[in-house]
Amino acid sequence: MRGAFSFHFFALLFVFCIFAPIYETKTKNYYIMEHQLIVESDLIAYLSQKENINTFINFCIRERMKAEINMAMRKVRRPSLEERENNHINSDTLKPLSAEEVENPNTPFFGKKIVITGQFLAFPKRDVLGKLLKQYGADMNTSISKKTDIVIMGYAAGPKKKDLIKDLKGQGFPIQVYNEDQLLRVFDEYQIPHDELPDEKPIVIE
């Protein structure tokens, strides 16, 4: 009786030591979800039959390794506030200008539905680039669809958007893709000033 009590006490203590370090951890960019250990009836039956403590220890170690792997697979990257501000496009930027308000209607951007994705060295904030394109007649959008005419793609663009563009092109939709260098060359060709942009106002994330 005493031996059985000692075994179960040690077993519970060992389980606690093995799984206690697996807790919710928060860093600047990563949130690791708390591991929930669910003890089912078949697991209880399995443990009650084990008299060999080494087998039990190995079982606990394997379960911890599984838990750590699951946690790593559930890692979710959350953008920082700065990244959110940089990637945000204000609702006002998404409202196209009338033809009379456009700076120059004779550019490739006039009347085109344009989506910005990725990051740009010349335009750390997407909203600044969006406003500039809007001045030249662009109809700015935030998602790629069959109606999209141009995608301005910076570095670190999401693979899902790249796959979507490829899929839409395969269906016959003539989406044009400009990288940053190509975009700047078009700006220069049509004498669109971009070196000295107006002072940026603080972006309010809506």
CNS distance restraints for C-alpha pairs under 8 A (distance, minus, plus):
assign (resid   1 and name CA) (resid   5 and name CA) 6.27 0.50 0.50
assign (resid   2 and name CA) (resid   6 and name CA) 6.18 0.50 0.50
assign (resid   3 and name CA) (resid   7 and name CA) 6.18 0.50 0.50
assign (resid   4 and name CA) (resid   8 and name CA) 6.26 0.50 0.50
assign (resid   5 and name CA) (resid   9 and name CA) 6.00 0.50 0.50
assign (resid   6 and name CA) (resid  10 and name CA) 6.03 0.50 0.50
assign (resid   7 and name CA) (resid  11 and name CA) 5.98 0.50 0.50
assign (resid   7 and name CA) (resid  53 and name CA) 7.97 0.50 0.50
assign (resid   8 and name CA) (resid  12 and name CA) 6.14 0.50 0.50
assign (resid   9 and name CA) (resid  13 and name CA) 6.20 0.50 0.50
assign (resid  10 and name CA) (resid  14 and name CA) 5.98 0.50 0.50
assign (resid  11 and name CA) (resid  15 and name CA) 6.19 0.50 0.50
assign (resid  11 and name CA) (resid  56 and name CA) 7.89 0.50 0.50
assign (resid  12 and name CA) (resid  16 and name CA) 6.24 0.50 0.50
assign (resid  13 and name CA) (resid  17 and name CA) 6.27 0.50 0.50
assign (resid  14 and name CA) (resid  18 and name CA) 6.06 0.50 0.50
assign (resid  14 and name CA) (resid  57 and name CA) 7.81 0.50 0.50
assign (resid  15 and name CA) (resid  19 and name CA) 6.08 0.50 0.50
assign (resid  15 and name CA) (resid  60 and name CA) 6.69 0.50 0.50
assign (resid  16 and name CA) (resid  20 and name CA) 5.40 0.50 0.50
assign (resid  17 and name CA) (resid  21 and name CA) 7.44 0.50 0.50
assign (resid  18 and name CA) (resid  60 and name CA) 7.05 0.50 0.50
assign (resid  18 and name CA) (resid  61 and name CA) 7.18 0.50 0.50
assign (resid  18 and name CA) (resid  64 and name CA) 6.65 0.50 0.50
assign (resid  19 and name CA) (resid  64 and name CA) 6.50 0.50 0.50
assign (resid  22 and name CA) (resid  34 and name CA) 6.95 0.50 0.50
assign (resid  22 and name CA) (resid  35 and name CA) 6.29 0.50 0.50
assign (resid  22 and name CA) (resid  68 and name CA) 7.65 0.50 0.50
assign (resid  23 and name CA) (resid  33 and name CA) 7.69 0.50 0.50
assign (resid  23 and name CA) (resid  34 and name CA) 5.05 0.50 0.50
assign (resid  23 and name CA) (resid  35 and name CA) 6.49 0.50 0.50
assign (resid  24 and name CA) (resid  31 and name CA) 7.55 0.50 0.50
assign (resid  24 and name CA) (resid  32 and name CA) 5.74 0.50 0.50
assign (resid  24 and name CA) (resid  33 and name CA) 5.49 0.50 0.50
assign (resid  24 and name CA) (resid  34 and name CA) 4.40 0.50 0.50
assign (resid  24 and name CA) (resid  35 and name CA) 7.62 0.50 0.50
assign (resid  25 and name CA) (resid  31 and name CA) 6.24 0.50 0.50
assign (resid  25 and name CA) (resid  32 and name CA) 5.46 0.50 0.50
assign (resid  25 and name CA) (resid  33 and name CA) 7.43 0.50 0.50
assign (resid  25 and name CA) (resid  34 and name CA) 7.74 0.50 0.50
assign (resid  26 and name CA) (resid  30 and name CA) 6.16 0.50 0.50
assign (resid  26 and name CA) (resid  31 and name CA) 4.95 0.50 0.50
assign (resid  26 and name CA) (resid  32 and name CA) 6.61 0.50 0.50
assign (resid  27 and name CA) (resid  31 and name CA) 6.54 0.50 0.50
assign (resid  28 and name CA) (resid  80 and name CA) 7.24 0.50 0.50
assign (resid  29 and name CA) (resid  77 and name CA) 5.76 0.50 0.50
assign (resid  29 and name CA) (resid  78 and name CA) 5.37 0.50 0.50
assign (resid  29 and name CA) (resid  79 and name CA) 6.30 0.50 0.50
assign (resid  29 and name CA) (resid  80 and name CA) 6.45 0.50 0.50
assign (resid  30 and name CA) (resid  75 and name CA) 6.80 0.50 0.50
assign (resid  30 and name CA) (resid  76 and name CA) 6.03 0.50 0.50
assign (resid  30 and name CA) (resid  77 and name CA) 5.10 0.50 0.50
assign (resid  30 and name CA) (resid  78 and name CA) 6.24 0.50 0.50
assign (resid  31 and name CA) (resid  75 and name CA) 6.47 0.50 0.50
assign (resid  31 and name CA) (resid  76 and name CA) 6.01 0.50 0.50
assign (resid  31 and name CA) (resid  77 and name CA) 7.05 0.50 0.50
assign (resid  31 and name CA) (resid  78 and name CA) 7.63 0.50 0.50
assign (resid  32 and name CA) (resid  71 and name CA) 6.39 0.50 0.50
assign (resid  32 and name CA) (resid  72 and name CA) 7.61 0.50 0.50
assign (resid  32 and name CA) (resid  74 and name CA) 7.11 0.50 0.50
assign (resid  32 and name CA) (resid  75 and name CA) 5.54 0.50 0.50
assign (resid  32 and name CA) (resid  76 and name CA) 7.14 0.50 0.50
assign (resid  33 and name CA) (resid  71 and name CA) 6.62 0.50 0.50
assign (resid  33 and name CA) (resid  74 and name CA) 7.18 0.50 0.50
assign (resid  33 and name CA) (resid  75 and name CA) 7.49 0.50 0.50
assign (resid  34 and name CA) (resid  71 and name CA) 7.93 0.50 0.50
assign (resid  35 and name CA) (resid  67 and name CA) 6.82 0.50 0.50
assign (resid  35 and name CA) (resid  71 and name CA) 7.13 0.50 0.50
assign (resid  39 and name CA) (resid  43 and name CA) 6.20 0.50 0.50
assign (resid  39 and name CA) (resid  44 and name CA) 6.90 0.50 0.50
assign (resid  40 and name CA) (resid  44 and name CA) 6.42 0.50 0.50
assign (resid  41 and name CA) (resid  45 and name CA) 6.24 0.50 0.50
assign (resid  42 and name CA) (resid  46 and name CA) 6.07 0.50 0.50
assign (resid  43 and name CA) (resid  47 and name CA) 6.23 0.50 0.50
assign (resid  44 and name CA) (resid  48 and name CA) 6.12 0.50 0.50
assign (resid  45 and name CA) (resid  49 and name CA) 6.47 0.50 0.50
assign (resid  46 and name CA) (resid  50 and name CA) 6.83 0.50 0.50
assign (resid  47 and name CA) (resid  56 and name CA) 7.32 0.50 0.50
assign (resid  50 and name CA) (resid  55 and name CA) 7.39 0.50 0.50
assign (resid  50 and name CA) (resid  56 and name CA) 6.73 0.50 0.50
assign (resid  52 and name CA) (resid  56 and name CA) 6.61 0.50 0.50
assign (resid  53 and name CA) (resid  57 and name CA) 6.11 0.50 0.50
assign (resid  54 and name CA) (resid  58 and name CA) 6.16 0.50 0.50
assign (resid  55 and name CA) (resid  59 and name CA) 6.15 0.50 0.50
assign (resid  56 and name CA) (resid  60 and name CA) 6.34 0.50 0.50
assign (resid  57 and name CA) (resid  61 and name CA) 6.24 0.50 0.50
assign (resid  58 and name CA) (resid  62 and name CA) 6.17 0.50 0.50
assign (resid  59 and name CA) (resid  63 and name CA) 6.29 0.50 0.50
assign (resid  60 and name CA) (resid  64 and name CA) 6.20 0.50 0.50
assign (resid  61 and name CA) (resid  65 and name CA) 6.25 0.50 0.50
assign (resid  62 and name CA) (resid  66 and name CA) 6.25 0.50 0.50
assign (resid  63 and name CA) (resid  67 and name CA) 6.18 0.50 0.50
assign (resid  64 and name CA) (resid  68 and name CA) 6.21 0.50 0.50
assign (resid  65 and name CA) (resid  69 and name CA) 6.22 0.50 0.50
assign (resid  66 and name CA) (resid  70 and name CA) 6.17 0.50 0.50
assign (resid  67 and name CA) (resid  71 and name CA) 6.15 0.50 0.50
assign (resid  68 and name CA) (resid  72 and name CA) 6.21 0.50 0.50
assign (resid  69 and name CA) (resid  73 and name CA) 6.25 0.50 0.50
assign (resid  70 and name CA) (resid  74 and name CA) 6.24 0.50 0.50
assign (resid  71 and name CA) (resid  75 and name CA) 6.33 0.50 0.50
assign (resid  79 and name CA) (resid  83 and name CA) 5.70 0.50 0.50
assign (resid  79 and name CA) (resid  84 and name CA) 6.21 0.50 0.50
assign (resid  80 and name CA) (resid  84 and name CA) 6.25 0.50 0.50
assign (resid  81 and name CA) (resid  85 and name CA) 6.17 0.50 0.50
assign (resid  82 and name CA) (resid  86 and name CA) 6.13 0.50 0.50
assign (resid  83 and name CA) (resid  87 and name CA) 6.08 0.50 0.50
assign (resid  84 and name CA) (resid  88 and name CA) 5.89 0.50 0.50
assign (resid  85 and name CA) (resid 125 and name CA) 7.27 0.50 0.50
assign (resid  85 and name CA) (resid 203 and name CA) 6.42 0.50 0.50
assign (resid  85 and name CA) (resid 204 and name CA) 7.90 0.50 0.50
assign (resid  85 and name CA) (resid 205 and name CA) 6.95 0.50 0.50
assign (resid  86 and name CA) (resid 124 and name CA) 6.16 0.50 0.50
assign (resid  86 and name CA) (resid 125 and name CA) 4.20 0.50 0.50
assign (resid  86 and name CA) (resid 126 and name CA) 5.98 0.50 0.50
assign (resid  86 and name CA) (resid 127 and name CA) 7.56 0.50 0.50
assign (resid  87 and name CA) (resid 119 and name CA) 7.89 0.50 0.50
assign (resid  87 and name CA) (resid 125 and name CA) 6.22 0.50 0.50
assign (resid  87 and name CA) (resid 126 and name CA) 5.45 0.50 0.50
assign (resid  87 and name CA) (resid 127 and name CA) 7.47 0.50 0.50
assign (resid  88 and name CA) (resid 125 and name CA) 7.55 0.50 0.50
assign (resid  88 and name CA) (resid 126 and name CA) 6.45 0.50 0.50
assign (resid  88 and name CA) (resid 127 and name CA) 6.37 0.50 0.50
assign (resid  88 and name CA) (resid 203 and name CA) 7.87 0.50 0.50
assign (resid  88 and name CA) (resid 205 and name CA) 6.96 0.50 0.50
assign (resid  89 and name CA) (resid  93 and name CA) 6.61 0.50 0.50
assign (resid  89 and name CA) (resid  94 and name CA) 7.56 0.50 0.50
assign (resid  89 and name CA) (resid 126 and name CA) 6.24 0.50 0.50
assign (resid  89 and name CA) (resid 127 and name CA) 4.55 0.50 0.50
assign (resid  89 and name CA) (resid 130 and name CA) 7.22 0.50 0.50
assign (resid  89 and name CA) (resid 142 and name CA) 7.91 0.50 0.50
assign (resid  90 and name CA) (resid  94 and name CA) 6.92 0.50 0.50
assign (resid  90 and name CA) (resid 127 and name CA) 6.51 0.50 0.50
assign (resid  90 and name CA) (resid 203 and name CA) 7.39 0.50 0.50
assign (resid  90 and name CA) (resid 204 and name CA) 7.51 0.50 0.50
assign (resid  90 and name CA) (resid 205 and name CA) 7.40 0.50 0.50
assign (resid  90 and name CA) (resid 206 and name CA) 7.68 0.50 0.50
assign (resid  91 and name CA) (resid  95 and name CA) 6.97 0.50 0.50
assign (resid  93 and name CA) (resid 127 and name CA) 7.09 0.50 0.50
assign (resid  93 and name CA) (resid 130 and name CA) 6.42 0.50 0.50
assign (resid  93 and name CA) (resid 131 and name CA) 5.67 0.50 0.50
assign (resid  93 and name CA) (resid 134 and name CA) 7.05 0.50 0.50
assign (resid  93 and name CA) (resid 140 and name CA) 7.00 0.50 0.50
assign (resid  94 and name CA) (resid 139 and name CA) 6.81 0.50 0.50
assign (resid  94 and name CA) (resid 140 and name CA) 5.02 0.50 0.50
assign (resid  94 and name CA) (resid 141 and name CA) 6.26 0.50 0.50
assign (resid  95 and name CA) (resid 139 and name CA) 7.12 0.50 0.50
assign (resid  95 and name CA) (resid 140 and name CA) 7.35 0.50 0.50
assign (resid  96 and name CA) (resid 134 and name CA) 6.41 0.50 0.50
assign (resid  96 and name CA) (resid 137 and name CA) 7.00 0.50 0.50
assign (resid  96 and name CA) (resid 138 and name CA) 6.70 0.50 0.50
assign (resid  96 and name CA) (resid 139 and name CA) 5.06 0.50 0.50
assign (resid  96 and name CA) (resid 140 and name CA) 7.05 0.50 0.50
assign (resid  97 and name CA) (resid 101 and name CA) 5.83 0.50 0.50
assign (resid  97 and name CA) (resid 102 and name CA) 6.33 0.50 0.50
assign (resid  97 and name CA) (resid 134 and name CA) 6.96 0.50 0.50
assign (resid  97 and name CA) (resid 135 and name CA) 7.35 0.50 0.50
assign (resid  97 and name CA) (resid 137 and name CA) 6.49 0.50 0.50
assign (resid  98 and name CA) (resid 102 and name CA) 6.64 0.50 0.50
assign (resid  98 and name CA) (resid 137 and name CA) 7.93 0.50 0.50
assign (resid  99 and name CA) (resid 105 and name CA) 7.45 0.50 0.50
assign (resid  99 and name CA) (resid 137 and name CA) 7.21 0.50 0.50
assign (resid 101 and name CA) (resid 135 and name CA) 7.77 0.50 0.50
assign (resid 102 and name CA) (resid 134 and name CA) 7.85 0.50 0.50
assign (resid 102 and name CA) (resid 135 and name CA) 5.46 0.50 0.50
assign (resid 102 and name CA) (resid 136 and name CA) 5.37 0.50 0.50
assign (resid 102 and name CA) (resid 137 and name CA) 5.42 0.50 0.50
assign (resid 103 and name CA) (resid 135 and name CA) 5.61 0.50 0.50
assign (resid 103 and name CA) (resid 136 and name CA) 5.29 0.50 0.50
assign (resid 103 and name CA) (resid 137 and name CA) 7.54 0.50 0.50
assign (resid 104 and name CA) (resid 110 and name CA) 7.98 0.50 0.50
assign (resid 104 and name CA) (resid 135 and name CA) 7.93 0.50 0.50
assign (resid 104 and name CA) (resid 136 and name CA) 5.52 0.50 0.50
assign (resid 104 and name CA) (resid 137 and name CA) 7.53 0.50 0.50
assign (resid 105 and name CA) (resid 110 and name CA) 5.43 0.50 0.50
assign (resid 105 and name CA) (resid 136 and name CA) 6.32 0.50 0.50
assign (resid 105 and name CA) (resid 137 and name CA) 6.39 0.50 0.50
assign (resid 106 and name CA) (resid 110 and name CA) 6.89 0.50 0.50
assign (resid 107 and name CA) (resid 136 and name CA) 7.05 0.50 0.50
assign (resid 107 and name CA) (resid 190 and name CA) 6.63 0.50 0.50
assign (resid 108 and name CA) (resid 112 and name CA) 7.73 0.50 0.50
assign (resid 109 and name CA) (resid 114 and name CA) 7.88 0.50 0.50
assign (resid 109 and name CA) (resid 133 and name CA) 6.86 0.50 0.50
assign (resid 109 and name CA) (resid 136 and name CA) 6.30 0.50 0.50
assign (resid 109 and name CA) (resid 137 and name CA) 5.96 0.50 0.50
assign (resid 109 and name CA) (resid 138 and name CA) 5.10 0.50 0.50
assign (resid 110 and name CA) (resid 136 and name CA) 5.90 0.50 0.50
assign (resid 110 and name CA) (resid 137 and name CA) 4.03 0.50 0.50
assign (resid 110 and name CA) (resid 138 and name CA) 5.24 0.50 0.50
assign (resid 111 and name CA) (resid 137 and name CA) 5.52 0.50 0.50
assign (resid 111 and name CA) (resid 138 and name CA) 5.52 0.50 0.50
assign (resid 111 and name CA) (resid 139 and name CA) 6.32 0.50 0.50
assign (resid 112 and name CA) (resid 137 and name CA) 7.39 0.50 0.50
assign (resid 112 and name CA) (resid 138 and name CA) 5.26 0.50 0.50
assign (resid 112 and name CA) (resid 139 and name CA) 5.76 0.50 0.50
assign (resid 112 and name CA) (resid 148 and name CA) 7.76 0.50 0.50
assign (resid 112 and name CA) (resid 149 and name CA) 5.75 0.50 0.50
assign (resid 112 and name CA) (resid 150 and name CA) 7.00 0.50 0.50
assign (resid 113 and name CA) (resid 138 and name CA) 6.24 0.50 0.50
assign (resid 113 and name CA) (resid 139 and name CA) 4.69 0.50 0.50
assign (resid 113 and name CA) (resid 140 and name CA) 5.85 0.50 0.50
assign (resid 113 and name CA) (resid 141 and name CA) 6.54 0.50 0.50
assign (resid 113 and name CA) (resid 147 and name CA) 7.07 0.50 0.50
assign (resid 113 and name CA) (resid 148 and name CA) 5.18 0.50 0.50
assign (resid 113 and name CA) (resid 149 and name CA) 5.19 0.50 0.50
assign (resid 113 and name CA) (resid 150 and name CA) 6.44 0.50 0.50
assign (resid 114 and name CA) (resid 138 and name CA) 6.43 0.50 0.50
assign (resid 114 and name CA) (resid 139 and name CA) 6.05 0.50 0.50
assign (resid 114 and name CA) (resid 140 and name CA) 5.01 0.50 0.50
assign (resid 114 and name CA) (resid 141 and name CA) 5.81 0.50 0.50
assign (resid 114 and name CA) (resid 148 and name CA) 6.19 0.50 0.50
assign (resid 114 and name CA) (resid 149 and name CA) 6.05 0.50 0.50
assign (resid 114 and name CA) (resid 150 and name CA) 4.80 0.50 0.50
assign (resid 114 and name CA) (resid 151 and name CA) 5.68 0.50 0.50
assign (resid 114 and name CA) (resid 152 and name CA) 7.28 0.50 0.50
assign (resid 115 and name CA) (resid 140 and name CA) 6.11 0.50 0.50
assign (resid 115 and name CA) (resid 141 and name CA) 5.11 0.50 0.50
assign (resid 115 and name CA) (resid 142 and name CA) 5.64 0.50 0.50
assign (resid 115 and name CA) (resid 143 and name CA) 6.43 0.50 0.50
assign (resid 115 and name CA) (resid 144 and name CA) 6.48 0.50 0.50
assign (resid 115 and name CA) (resid 148 and name CA) 7.25 0.50 0.50
assign (resid 115 and name CA) (resid 150 and name CA) 6.50 0.50 0.50
assign (resid 115 and name CA) (resid 151 and name CA) 4.85 0.50 0.50
assign (resid 115 and name CA) (resid 152 and name CA) 6.17 0.50 0.50
assign (resid 116 and name CA) (resid 126 and name CA) 7.14 0.50 0.50
assign (resid 116 and name CA) (resid 130 and name CA) 7.57 0.50 0.50
assign (resid 116 and name CA) (resid 141 and name CA) 7.81 0.50 0.50
assign (resid 116 and name CA) (resid 142 and name CA) 7.07 0.50 0.50
assign (resid 116 and name CA) (resid 151 and name CA) 5.89 0.50 0.50
assign (resid 116 and name CA) (resid 152 and name CA) 4.78 0.50 0.50
assign (resid 116 and name CA) (resid 153 and name CA) 6.18 0.50 0.50
assign (resid 116 and name CA) (resid 154 and name CA) 7.93 0.50 0.50
assign (resid 117 and name CA) (resid 151 and name CA) 7.33 0.50 0.50
assign (resid 117 and name CA) (resid 152 and name CA) 6.27 0.50 0.50
assign (resid 117 and name CA) (resid 153 and name CA) 5.10 0.50 0.50
assign (resid 117 and name CA) (resid 154 and name CA) 6.16 0.50 0.50
assign (resid 117 and name CA) (resid 157 and name CA) 5.82 0.50 0.50
assign (resid 117 and name CA) (resid 158 and name CA) 7.72 0.50 0.50
assign (resid 118 and name CA) (resid 153 and name CA) 5.68 0.50 0.50
assign (resid 118 and name CA) (resid 154 and name CA) 4.29 0.50 0.50
assign (resid 118 and name CA) (resid 155 and name CA) 5.29 0.50 0.50
assign (resid 118 and name CA) (resid 156 and name CA) 5.26 0.50 0.50
assign (resid 118 and name CA) (resid 157 and name CA) 3.94 0.50 0.50
assign (resid 118 and name CA) (resid 158 and name CA) 6.97 0.50 0.50
assign (resid 119 and name CA) (resid 123 and name CA) 7.73 0.50 0.50
assign (resid 119 and name CA) (resid 124 and name CA) 6.74 0.50 0.50
assign (resid 119 and name CA) (resid 126 and name CA) 7.75 0.50 0.50
assign (resid 119 and name CA) (resid 153 and name CA) 7.74 0.50 0.50
assign (resid 119 and name CA) (resid 154 and name CA) 4.69 0.50 0.50
assign (resid 119 and name CA) (resid 155 and name CA) 5.30 0.50 0.50
assign (resid 119 and name CA) (resid 156 and name CA) 6.39 0.50 0.50
assign (resid 119 and name CA) (resid 157 and name CA) 7.11 0.50 0.50
assign (resid 120 and name CA) (resid 124 and name CA) 5.64 0.50 0.50
assign (resid 120 and name CA) (resid 154 and name CA) 5.26 0.50 0.50
assign (resid 120 and name CA) (resid 155 and name CA) 6.69 0.50 0.50
assign (resid 120 and name CA) (resid 180 and name CA) 6.66 0.50 0.50
assign (resid 123 and name CA) (resid 128 and name CA) 6.74 0.50 0.50
assign (resid 123 and name CA) (resid 129 and name CA) 6.12 0.50 0.50
assign (resid 125 and name CA) (resid 129 and name CA) 7.07 0.50 0.50
assign (resid 126 and name CA) (resid 130 and name CA) 6.04 0.50 0.50
assign (resid 127 and name CA) (resid 131 and name CA) 6.05 0.50 0.50
assign (resid 128 and name CA) (resid 132 and name CA) 6.33 0.50 0.50
assign (resid 128 and name CA) (resid 200 and name CA) 7.35 0.50 0.50
assign (resid 129 and name CA) (resid 133 and name CA) 6.26 0.50 0.50
assign (resid 130 and name CA) (resid 134 and name CA) 6.05 0.50 0.50
assign (resid 130 and name CA) (resid 140 and name CA) 6.66 0.50 0.50
assign (resid 131 and name CA) (resid 135 and name CA) 6.31 0.50 0.50
assign (resid 132 and name CA) (resid 136 and name CA) 6.97 0.50 0.50
assign (resid 133 and name CA) (resid 137 and name CA) 6.71 0.50 0.50
assign (resid 133 and name CA) (resid 138 and name CA) 5.42 0.50 0.50
assign (resid 133 and name CA) (resid 140 and name CA) 7.88 0.50 0.50
assign (resid 134 and name CA) (resid 138 and name CA) 4.55 0.50 0.50
assign (resid 134 and name CA) (resid 139 and name CA) 6.46 0.50 0.50
assign (resid 134 and name CA) (resid 140 and name CA) 6.81 0.50 0.50
assign (resid 144 and name CA) (resid 148 and name CA) 5.88 0.50 0.50
assign (resid 144 and name CA) (resid 151 and name CA) 7.85 0.50 0.50
assign (resid 144 and name CA) (resid 161 and name CA) 7.41 0.50 0.50
assign (resid 144 and name CA) (resid 164 and name CA) 7.68 0.50 0.50
assign (resid 144 and name CA) (resid 165 and name CA) 7.60 0.50 0.50
assign (resid 145 and name CA) (resid 168 and name CA) 7.96 0.50 0.50
assign (resid 146 and name CA) (resid 168 and name CA) 6.77 0.50 0.50
assign (resid 146 and name CA) (resid 173 and name CA) 6.56 0.50 0.50
assign (resid 148 and name CA) (resid 175 and name CA) 6.44 0.50 0.50
assign (resid 149 and name CA) (resid 174 and name CA) 7.02 0.50 0.50
assign (resid 149 and name CA) (resid 175 and name CA) 4.98 0.50 0.50
assign (resid 149 and name CA) (resid 176 and name CA) 6.22 0.50 0.50
assign (resid 150 and name CA) (resid 175 and name CA) 5.57 0.50 0.50
assign (resid 150 and name CA) (resid 176 and name CA) 4.67 0.50 0.50
assign (resid 150 and name CA) (resid 177 and name CA) 5.77 0.50 0.50
assign (resid 150 and name CA) (resid 178 and name CA) 7.45 0.50 0.50
assign (resid 151 and name CA) (resid 175 and name CA) 7.18 0.50 0.50
assign (resid 151 and name CA) (resid 176 and name CA) 6.23 0.50 0.50
assign (resid 151 and name CA) (resid 177 and name CA) 4.83 0.50 0.50
assign (resid 151 and name CA) (resid 178 and name CA) 6.33 0.50 0.50
assign (resid 152 and name CA) (resid 177 and name CA) 5.95 0.50 0.50
assign (resid 152 and name CA) (resid 178 and name CA) 4.94 0.50 0.50
assign (resid 152 and name CA) (resid 179 and name CA) 6.01 0.50 0.50
assign (resid 152 and name CA) (resid 180 and name CA) 7.32 0.50 0.50
assign (resid 152 and name CA) (resid 183 and name CA) 7.51 0.50 0.50
assign (resid 153 and name CA) (resid 157 and name CA) 6.54 0.50 0.50
assign (resid 153 and name CA) (resid 177 and name CA) 6.70 0.50 0.50
assign (resid 153 and name CA) (resid 178 and name CA) 5.98 0.50 0.50
assign (resid 153 and name CA) (resid 179 and name CA) 5.00 0.50 0.50
assign (resid 153 and name CA) (resid 180 and name CA) 6.89 0.50 0.50
assign (resid 154 and name CA) (resid 179 and name CA) 5.75 0.50 0.50
assign (resid 154 and name CA) (resid 180 and name CA) 5.83 0.50 0.50
assign (resid 157 and name CA) (resid 161 and name CA) 7.42 0.50 0.50
assign (resid 157 and name CA) (resid 162 and name CA) 7.54 0.50 0.50
assign (resid 158 and name CA) (resid 162 and name CA) 6.62 0.50 0.50
assign (resid 159 and name CA) (resid 163 and name CA) 6.11 0.50 0.50
assign (resid 160 and name CA) (resid 164 and name CA) 6.09 0.50 0.50
assign (resid 161 and name CA) (resid 165 and name CA) 6.15 0.50 0.50
assign (resid 162 and name CA) (resid 166 and name CA) 6.26 0.50 0.50
assign (resid 163 and name CA) (resid 167 and name CA) 6.08 0.50 0.50
assign (resid 164 and name CA) (resid 168 and name CA) 6.11 0.50 0.50
assign (resid 165 and name CA) (resid 169 and name CA) 6.06 0.50 0.50
assign (resid 165 and name CA) (resid 175 and name CA) 7.32 0.50 0.50
assign (resid 166 and name CA) (resid 170 and name CA) 6.10 0.50 0.50
assign (resid 167 and name CA) (resid 171 and name CA) 6.42 0.50 0.50
assign (resid 168 and name CA) (resid 172 and name CA) 6.57 0.50 0.50
assign (resid 168 and name CA) (resid 173 and name CA) 5.57 0.50 0.50
assign (resid 168 and name CA) (resid 175 and name CA) 7.76 0.50 0.50
assign (resid 169 and name CA) (resid 173 and name CA) 4.92 0.50 0.50
assign (resid 169 and name CA) (resid 174 and name CA) 6.05 0.50 0.50
assign (resid 169 and name CA) (resid 175 and name CA) 6.48 0.50 0.50
assign (resid 178 and name CA) (resid 182 and name CA) 5.61 0.50 0.50
assign (resid 178 and name CA) (resid 183 and name CA) 5.80 0.50 0.50
assign (resid 179 and name CA) (resid 183 and name CA) 6.15 0.50 0.50
assign (resid 180 and name CA) (resid 184 and name CA) 6.22 0.50 0.50
assign (resid 181 and name CA) (resid 185 and name CA) 6.28 0.50 0.50
assign (resid 182 and name CA) (resid 186 and name CA) 6.35 0.50 0.50
assign (resid 183 and name CA) (resid 187 and name CA) 6.29 0.50 0.50
assign (resid 184 and name CA) (resid 188 and name CA) 6.21 0.50 0.50
assign (resid 185 and name CA) (resid 189 and name CA) 6.06 0.50 0.50
assign (resid 186 and name CA) (resid 190 and name CA) 6.18 0.50 0.50
assign (resid 187 and name CA) (resid 191 and name CA) 5.77 0.50 0.50
assign (resid 187 and name CA) (resid 192 and name CA) 4.68 0.50 0.50
assign (resid 187 and name CA) (resid 193 and name CA) 7.00 0.50 0.50
assign (resid 187 and name CA) (resid 194 and name CA) 7.41 0.50 0.50
assign (resid 188 and name CA) (resid 192 and name CA) 6.05 0.50 0.50
assign (resid 188 and name CA) (resid 193 and name CA) 7.56 0.50 0.50
assign (resid 193 and name CA) (resid 197 and name CA) 7.68 0.50 0.50
